[in-house]
Structures are given as C-alpha cells and as structure tokens.
Amino acid sequence: MQLEKALKQLPQSAGVYQYFDKDQKLLYVGKAKNLSKRVRSYFSFTPTLRPNPKNSIRITKMIEQAEFLEYIVVNSEHDALILENSLIKQLNPKYNILLRDDKTYPYIFIDNSQPYPRVEITRKVLPSKNITYFGPYSVGAKDIVDSVYELCKLVQKKSCLKSKQACLYYQIDKCFAPCELHVEKNVYEKELNKAIKLIKNKKILIKELEKKMLFYAQNLRFEEAKELRDRIEKISKSQLHTEIDLATKENLDIFVLHHEQNRAVVVKMFLRDGKIISSSHTFLHLHNGFDEDEIYKRAIVEFYKNTQPPITPTILTEKKFEDIEAVTEYVSEIFNKKITITTPSRGKKKQLIELAKLNAKELLKKDKKSNFMQTQKDVKELFKLEKLPNRVEVFDNSHMFGVATVGAMAVWENGSFIKKDYRTYHLHARDEYSQMKELLSRRVESFSKNPPPDLWVLDGGDTLLKLAIDILSSNGVSLDVIAISKEKIDAKAHRAKGKANDIIYTKDEVFKLLNSDKRLQWVQNLRDEAHKTAINFHKKTKLKLDNESKLLTLHGISEAKVKKLLNHFGTFEAIREASCEQIGDILNIKDAKTVKKFYS
C-alpha cells in the first residue's frame, strides 16, 4: 500500500504534510515539528493500518479517504506554520478550516515630527519613532477622523500648508490657517490634544458630535445635521459597551470562538490603554466537522500575517490550543519582540473574555435567519457539491467584436451579493474560451491573498466547465464548479428569444430543470448578476476606448489604423507602452511617431 510505505519513510524533520484521495484530490494540509511522529500519530499499525481511534470524527473521515501523502521538509516549525497557512489559503483542502479574514485593519496616526501635525489613517506601519498610533479599527476609522476635523481646528488637508494663503477652512472657523497666519505652538498643541482625547474616548466624541448636530438642525442646515447623525450611528456601532475598568493602560487583543452545529464565529476585540476601542468578527462554515485548536491557530496567524503592527499587545484566548508555542513564536517574530498568548482564569481579563463570548453568541443568534437556507442545501444535494455553497464567485466576460474585452466576477455570500468583493478585469484574449481561461487563471493567481470560495459558477457550457476544472486541478485547488448556459435553438443560444431554457452542467451530470425550480432560479440569479456586472464594465471600457480613438483620429490616425493597432496590441494601454519601432511595424514610421507624440 502506497500510504503505508510513505509512513515508514517519513523524516524526523519539521515540515508540512498533505493527504490526497484516490483521485489525487487534496484532503488535508498539516504542519509538524517532527513529520514522522506527527503523521504516524494519525494511525494504528496493528493488527493492520487503520485510523487511530483517538482521532476526531473529522480526522477519521479524512484518513479513511486518504490514499497517499506528500510532504515538504522545512528548516523549522515556524517555517512549517507559515507554509501550512499559505497552502490552506491557496488550495482550499476539503478537511481544513478556512478563515476569509483578508482585511488589513486601519490605524489612526499623528506624525509629531511635523510643525503642525495632522490626524490621518494608514494601513501600513510608517518608519518613524515620532508617530503616535491609535487602533486597529475594524470599522469607523474614517468617521472618527472626519469627526475630529469637524470639531478641532487642525490643518485640514496636506496641501493646505503649501498654499501659503488662508482658505475656506479658516473662514468657516475649522482651521487656524498656519499656512498664512502665525499660530503659537502651544495653541495648536492644545487643539491637537483635544483631538487625541476625542479619538481615545468615543463617548466624549459622540457627545460633541450630538451638540454640533443640534446646532446645525437649529440653524436649518439639515444636510450637515444628517451627515453627523449618520456618522454618530457608525461610530456607535463600532463600540462595545462595558463597565469593566482594567485600571491599567494595557494593550490586549482578545480572540474568542463560539460554535453551534455547523456554524461558528470568531470574535476579535482590541483594547488600547485599558479601553475597548473596536471589535470585529469572522463567520465560519464547518463543512466537515469542528476543530477548535485549528480555528484558534488559523485566526491568530491570519490576523497578524506578515506586517509588524505598531502597537504591541498581549493576546488573550478563551482556551489553550494545540500549537500555541509555534503560534507564539510566529507572532513574536512579526512584532520583533516577545509576545505572550495567555488564557486568563479569573479577574478583569477573564471578564473581558466573557464579554467577547457574549457578543459571539449574540452574533451567531442574529445570523441564524440566514443560516443554511433550504435552497442552498437543495443545490448542494442535487449537484453533489463537496460544501454548502455559502460563498460563491460567478464569472462572465463581455466584448463587442473583440473590442473592449472585459471579464467580471460577482460574489454572493449568505443570501446577498457582496459588492465590495466584486472584481473586473481587462482581458487580452480574442475568443471566449481563451477569455474565460485568462479570467479564471488570474483569479487563481490571487488565491494566496483572497482565498477560494465554496463554489464557482460560470456563464457558459460544458466546455468552459471542463476548462475551469482543469485550471483548478493543475493548481491543486479543491473547489466545486458548475456552469449555466442557454439551450440551443436553431444552433444558437438566443437570450432574446425567451423560449430557450437554461441548462446546468456539473462535473458528472447535465440538468434541465423546470423554470419554476428554486435551485435553477438561484443559479440564474447569480449568472445574471455577473452578466450585468460584465456588461456595465464593458460599456465603461468601450466609452473610454471610443474617446481615446476619437482623440487619435483628431491627431491624424484614421479609425481604420486605430482598429489595426487594437487588433495587434489588444488595448490602448499596450499601444501606449509599445515602442515607436513596434508601432511602425504595424503602420509606418510617420504614423508611429504621431502616436508616440500623442501619448508623450
């Protein structure tokens, strides 16, 4: 047996191991300080090779399907942890737990080295000892900064000081105008300290905003009052209310997990100077069982990633978890100093854990309404999907006779379209098959930053379905795919005819469902959203191309020559990048010089 032979050959080194099934489909990725010891612990060897009875139900199911394994040796357990996390994000193994927390949380900062410091937002740590940071903020950072400029007479814009002349902000009493007028350092410093106080204390900030909102309303400035009302609402939502007072200025990051059946939520809570400044959460779909240790490990590793945060916290978790030493070492390396991960059993810190847990339970209770919609269950069963399709990416492309070729990806999650996660692409390929290949390949390349969903839906037929499966397979990614296309009428799929029925293709079957079937309607809704997104982006791109084409025509390059260039280079961006000689090979040197002069 291949698996048994591989088990006997495992080295006593740190590394990452991967289990595959009989179809060479990736089942699980794990890391080990000692590959031989760790991997062999999954098995009992007498009287025959079988899963270890101490395994969880999830791991037992995985081992029963495993036919062979591969491993990668690395220098340390720390390296193994990083590689494991990267592979899980990119390849989406069936039995691993995937957290889609790809956000970088913003910080508010003040650069004290400036003569007149301003309040700004950053997502990157800036290399300076003179910078004061506040955060991280899961939501509301921009609203806090906008509110500070509403209430404090600070330099409002970076460009203000360069103007050397007092502007509108001075006239409406929102700036001291140090660009033109002499402003005493202590006067500006007092205003800056007021801003810091507002950033640190949301209660005071909200109270001041409410006063300003009332002032605007009484003076019939209703638009400004409404803007402040909306801002107050956003800032209030970002705040966890608690009477807990640590009586210290500790910085704490708290991670708490709560689960019910096949659904879980991880709550992250951030304390700075002993006060809760923000919290966030990530929902999880537990498709193939539950592993608390893996969720804690994945949540912490994914949250800190590879960028050194500006504020060093102590990390609190509700429970101790396996691999805590490796995770501690990883986070310490990110911060470039010793970080501790602890589980408080009593006192104020234990109360903070209980507060985070209470919020986790409430979040899961609120989310139950959208949990496991019957249509999703039916779709999973009918199309024999590996996972419940809670998050779906839908693809379509659009062009007009090969011009303005674009692709679009719409994203649906738990009952609604997530507009902020949509992506649009300029494509270079000529035919629809190659366009979809380019579109899907580019999406696969981004899996390391933005992990795969539960399902791909393509606007196309069996040929495009096979293309998608081949692309995923060649990259080792485990992901369900279905395609939907119009039934051919007179050898053509005319959307406008209205008589053509949609056909759904899966890896193993073809489905012709009734128009009233909820499962068909669900897929159609997804397809139509991607189609609309692609069409809208195509129109914008085409308009831009038409405008650029007209400008070239005005400079002496005929429309026919513009088309000739586009047919060769694909886009105006490529024409812009091309050398005079390359353009001359398509047209002539005189025209090439005209084109280059136009773009210079």
Backbone hydrogen bonds, N-H to C=O, Kabsch-Sander energy under -0.5 kcal/mol:
donor,donor_aa,acceptor,acceptor_aa,energy
3,L,67,E,-0.6
5,K,1,M,-2.0
6,A,2,Q,-2.1
7,L,3,L,-2.1
8,K,4,E,-1.3
9,Q,5,K,-0.7
9,Q,6,A,-0.7
10,L,7,L,-0.7
15,G,32,A,-2.3
16,V,72,I,-2.3
17,Y,30,G,-2.4
18,Q,70,E,-3.1
19,Y,28,Y,-2.2
20,F,68,F,-2.7
21,D,25,K,-2.0
24,Q,21,D,-2.0
27,L,19,Y,-3.3
28,Y,19,Y,-1.2
30,G,17,Y,-2.4
32,A,15,G,-2.6
35,L,13,S,-2.9
36,S,11,P,-1.8
38,R,34,N,-2.8
39,V,35,L,-2.6
40,R,36,S,-1.8
41,S,37,K,-0.9
42,Y,39,V,-1.5
43,F,40,R,-1.7
44,S,50,R,-3.1
50,R,44,S,-2.2
52,N,42,Y,-2.9
55,N,52,N,-2.2
60,T,56,S,-2.5
61,K,57,I,-2.3
62,M,58,R,-1.9
63,I,59,I,-2.8
64,E,60,T,-2.1
65,Q,61,K,-1.0
65,Q,62,M,-0.6
66,A,62,M,-1.2
67,E,20,F,-3.1
68,F,20,F,-1.5
70,E,18,Q,-2.3
72,I,16,V,-2.8
74,V,14,A,-2.2
80,A,76,S,-1.9
81,L,77,E,-2.2
82,I,78,H,-1.8
83,L,79,D,-2.4
84,E,80,A,-2.8
85,N,81,L,-2.1
86,S,82,I,-2.1
87,L,83,L,-2.6
88,I,84,E,-2.2
89,K,85,N,-1.9
90,Q,86,S,-2.0
91,L,87,L,-3.0
92,N,88,I,-1.8
94,K,26,L,-1.3
95,Y,27,L,-3.2
96,N,93,P,-0.9
98,L,96,N,-0.5
99,L,97,I,-0.5
100,R,98,L,-0.5
101,D,99,L,-0.8
102,D,100,R,-1.0
105,Y,103,K,-0.6
107,Y,122,T,-3.1
108,I,134,F,-2.9
109,F,120,E,-2.7
110,I,132,T,-2.1
111,D,118,R,-0.6
112,N,110,I,-1.0
112,N,130,N,-2.3
114,Q,111,D,-1.4
120,E,109,F,-2.5
120,E,118,R,-0.6
122,T,107,Y,-2.6
128,S,126,L,-1.8
131,I,128,S,-0.7
132,T,110,I,-2.4
134,F,108,I,-2.7
137,Y,106,P,-2.3
138,S,136,P,-0.5
144,I,140,G,-2.3
145,V,141,A,-2.3
146,D,142,K,-2.9
147,S,143,D,-1.9
148,V,144,I,-2.2
149,Y,145,V,-2.0
150,E,146,D,-1.1
151,L,147,S,-1.7
152,C,148,V,-2.3
154,L,152,C,-1.6
160,C,157,K,-1.1
161,L,157,K,-0.5
161,L,158,K,-0.5
162,K,159,S,-0.6
163,S,159,S,-0.8
163,S,160,C,-1.1
164,K,160,C,-0.6
170,Y,167,C,-1.0
171,Q,167,C,-1.4
172,I,168,L,-2.1
173,D,170,Y,-1.4
174,K,169,Y,-3.4
175,C,169,Y,-0.7
176,F,153,K,-0.7
180,E,177,A,-1.6
181,L,177,A,-2.8
183,V,181,L,-0.5
184,E,182,H,-0.5
188,Y,184,E,-2.0
189,E,185,K,-2.5
190,K,186,N,-1.8
191,E,187,V,-1.5
192,L,188,Y,-2.2
193,N,189,E,-2.5
194,K,190,K,-1.7
195,A,191,E,-1.8
196,I,192,L,-2.2
197,K,193,N,-2.2
198,L,194,K,-1.9
199,I,195,A,-2.3
200,K,196,I,-2.4
201,N,197,K,-1.7
202,K,200,K,-0.6
205,L,201,N,-2.0
206,I,202,K,-3.0
207,K,203,K,-2.1
208,E,204,I,-2.3
209,L,205,L,-2.2
210,E,206,I,-2.4
211,K,207,K,-1.7
212,K,208,E,-2.0
213,M,209,L,-2.7
214,L,210,E,-2.2
215,F,211,K,-2.1
216,Y,212,K,-2.4
217,A,213,M,-2.4
218,Q,214,L,-2.6
219,N,215,F,-1.4
220,L,217,A,-1.6
221,R,216,Y,-3.1
222,F,220,L,-1.2
225,A,221,R,-1.9
226,K,222,F,-2.6
227,E,223,E,-2.0
228,L,224,E,-1.9
229,R,225,A,-2.1
230,D,226,K,-2.4
231,R,227,E,-1.8
232,I,228,L,-2.6
233,E,229,R,-1.9
234,K,230,D,-1.9
235,I,231,R,-2.4
236,S,232,I,-2.4
237,K,233,E,-1.9
238,S,234,K,-1.1
239,Q,236,S,-1.4
241,H,239,Q,-0.6
246,L,244,I,-0.5
246,L,274,G,-0.7
252,L,250,E,-0.6
252,L,271,L,-1.6
253,D,314,T,-2.2
254,I,269,M,-3.0
255,F,316,L,-2.7
256,V,267,V,-2.2
258,H,265,V,-2.1
260,E,263,R,-3.0
263,R,260,E,-2.1
264,A,284,L,-2.1
265,V,258,H,-2.5
266,V,282,T,-2.5
267,V,256,V,-2.9
267,V,265,V,-0.5
268,K,280,S,-3.1
269,M,254,I,-2.2
270,F,278,S,-2.8
271,L,252,L,-3.2
271,L,269,M,-0.5
272,R,275,K,-2.8
274,G,250,E,-2.8
275,K,272,R,-1.5
277,I,270,F,-2.7
277,I,275,K,-0.5
278,S,270,F,-1.1
280,S,268,K,-2.7
282,T,266,V,-2.1
284,L,264,A,-3.0
286,L,262,N,-2.2
286,L,284,L,-0.6
287,H,285,H,-1.5
289,G,286,L,-0.8
295,I,291,D,-1.9
296,Y,292,E,-2.3
297,K,293,D,-2.3
298,R,294,E,-2.9
299,A,295,I,-2.8
300,I,296,Y,-2.1
301,V,297,K,-2.4
302,E,298,R,-2.6
303,F,299,A,-1.7
304,Y,300,I,-2.0
305,K,301,V,-1.8
307,T,304,Y,-1.0
314,T,251,N,-2.2
315,I,340,T,-2.5
316,L,253,D,-2.8
316,L,314,T,-0.5
317,T,342,T,-2.2
318,E,255,F,-1.1
324,I,321,F,-1.2
327,V,323,D,-2.3
328,T,324,I,-2.4
329,E,325,E,-2.3
330,Y,326,A,-2.2
331,V,327,V,-2.7
332,S,328,T,-2.4
333,E,329,E,-1.8
334,I,330,Y,-1.7
335,F,331,V,-2.3
336,N,332,S,-1.2
337,K,332,S,-1.6
342,T,315,I,-2.7
342,T,340,T,-0.5
350,K,346,R,-0.6
351,Q,347,G,-1.6
352,L,348,K,-1.8
353,I,349,K,-1.9
354,E,350,K,-2.2
355,L,351,Q,-2.1
356,A,352,L,-2.4
357,K,353,I,-2.4
358,L,354,E,-2.3
359,N,355,L,-1.9
360,A,356,A,-2.1
361,K,357,K,-2.4
362,E,358,L,-1.9
363,L,359,N,-2.4
364,L,360,A,-2.1
365,K,361,K,-2.0
366,K,362,E,-2.3
367,D,363,L,-1.8
368,K,364,L,-0.5
368,K,365,K,-0.8
369,K,366,K,-0.7
370,S,367,D,-0.9
371,N,368,K,-1.1
373,M,370,S,-0.6
377,K,373,M,-1.8
378,D,374,Q,-2.6
379,V,375,T,-2.7
380,K,376,Q,-2.5
381,E,377,K,-2.2
382,L,378,D,-2.8
383,F,379,V,-2.5
384,K,380,K,-0.5
385,L,380,K,-2.0
390,N,388,L,-2.4
392,V,412,W,-3.1
393,E,455,L,-2.3
394,V,410,A,-2.8
395,F,457,V,-2.5
396,D,408,A,-1.8
398,S,406,V,-2.5
400,M,403,V,-2.1
403,V,400,M,-1.8
406,V,398,S,-2.8
407,G,425,Y,-2.5
408,A,396,D,-2.9
409,M,423,R,-2.9
410,A,394,V,-2.4
412,W,392,V,-2.7
413,E,416,S,-3.0
414,N,390,N,-2.1
416,S,413,E,-1.2
418,I,411,V,-2.9
419,K,417,F,-1.0
421,D,418,I,-1.7
422,Y,419,K,-1.6
423,R,409,M,-2.0
425,Y,407,G,-2.8
427,L,405,T,-2.3
427,L,425,Y,-0.6
435,Q,431,D,-2.2
436,M,432,E,-2.4
437,K,433,Y,-2.1
438,E,434,S,-2.4
439,L,435,Q,-2.5
440,L,436,M,-2.8
441,S,437,K,-2.2
442,R,438,E,-2.1
443,R,439,L,-1.6
444,V,440,L,-2.4
445,E,441,S,-2.0
446,S,442,R,-0.7
446,S,443,R,-1.0
447,F,444,V,-1.7
449,K,446,S,-1.2
450,N,446,S,-2.9
454,D,391,R,-2.4
455,L,391,R,-1.2
456,W,480,D,-2.1
457,V,393,E,-2.4
458,L,482,I,-2.1
459,D,395,F,-1.8
460,G,458,L,-1.3
460,G,484,I,-1.3
465,L,461,G,-1.9
466,K,462,D,-2.4
467,L,463,T,-1.9
468,A,464,L,-2.5
469,I,465,L,-2.4
470,D,466,K,-2.3
471,I,467,L,-2.3
472,L,468,A,-2.5
473,S,469,I,-2.6
474,S,470,D,-2.6
475,N,471,I,-0.9
475,N,472,L,-0.5
476,G,473,S,-1.3
477,V,472,L,-2.7
478,S,91,L,-2.8
479,L,477,V,-0.8
480,D,454,D,-0.9
482,I,456,W,-2.1
483,A,505,Y,-2.1
484,I,458,L,-2.4
485,S,503,I,-2.3
487,E,501,N,-2.6
489,I,492,K,-3.3
492,K,489,I,-1.6
494,H,492,K,-1.1
495,R,493,A,-0.7
498,G,494,H,-0.5
498,G,495,R,-0.8
503,I,485,S,-3.5
504,I,511,F,-2.5
505,Y,483,A,-3.1
506,T,509,E,-2.8
511,F,504,I,-3.1
513,L,511,F,-0.6
517,D,514,L,-2.0
521,Q,517,D,-2.4
522,W,518,K,-2.1
523,V,519,R,-1.7
524,Q,520,L,-2.9
525,N,521,Q,-2.3
526,L,522,W,-1.6
527,R,523,V,-2.7
528,D,524,Q,-3.0
529,E,525,N,-1.6
530,A,526,L,-1.9
531,H,527,R,-2.5
532,K,528,D,-2.5
533,T,529,E,-2.2
534,A,530,A,-2.5
535,I,531,H,-2.5
536,N,532,K,-2.5
537,F,533,T,-2.1
538,H,534,A,-2.3
539,K,535,I,-2.5
540,K,536,N,-1.9
541,T,537,F,-2.4
542,K,538,H,-3.2
543,L,539,K,-2.4
544,K,540,K,-2.1
545,L,541,T,-2.5
546,D,542,K,-2.9
547,N,543,L,-2.2
548,E,544,K,-2.2
549,S,545,L,-2.8
550,K,546,D,-2.4
551,L,547,N,-1.9
552,L,548,E,-2.2
553,T,549,S,-2.2
554,L,550,K,-2.3
555,H,551,L,-1.0
556,G,553,T,-1.7
557,I,552,L,-2.2
558,S,556,G,-0.7
562,V,558,S,-2.1
563,K,559,E,-2.3
564,K,560,A,-1.9
565,L,561,K,-2.2
566,L,562,V,-2.5
567,N,563,K,-2.8
568,H,564,K,-1.3
569,F,565,L,-3.4
570,G,566,L,-2.2
571,T,569,F,-0.7
575,I,571,T,-1.6
576,R,572,F,-2.7
577,E,573,E,-1.7
578,A,574,A,-1.3
583,I,579,S,-2.1
584,G,580,C,-2.4
585,D,581,E,-1.7
586,I,582,Q,-0.7
586,I,583,I,-0.8
587,L,583,I,-2.6
592,A,588,N,-2.7
593,K,589,I,-2.3
594,T,590,K,-1.7
595,V,591,D,-2.6
596,K,592,A,-2.5
597,K,593,K,-2.2
598,F,594,T,-2.0
599,Y,595,V,-1.7
600,S,596,K,-0.9
